[in-house]
Each structure stands twice: as C-alpha cells, then as structure tokens.
Amino acid sequence: MTTALVQELVRLPPGEKLQLIDALWQSLDAADVPLQGGQVEEVQRRYGEMKANPAIGLSLDQLKARLG
C-alpha cells in the first residue's frame, strides 16, 4: 500500500472509513484472523459452559431484543 493511498484514505469522512473497514473485514476468511492463545482458551471455556448448561444461552431473537 502506498503512502499516497494511505494519506487519501485517512482523509475520508468517518462514515466512509467505517464502510471501508467493514468491506475489508468482510473480505477476510476465518483463517486470515487466527485467535490468540487467551482467546482460544476463552472460546473453549464458554463452549464447555454452553454444553454443560444450554439454558444459559440466548436465541438470536433474545439477543436482538436485549441489544435493542
């Protein structure tokens, strides 16, 4: 990436920067963003919790309602 391109991108309005960030993020595959050690352990802990007690989970509709 050239310096000129970076300079042009940082001058974008905030909304366009967010659109660019989203487009770039969506272009990545899961393998492009590996989890770090602590993140792997946390995912495993939470997965174990959910397997042991599925009632603690939320449906997508419940989560949307909670988030507003």
Beta strands, then each sheet from edge to edge (+ up, - down):
end
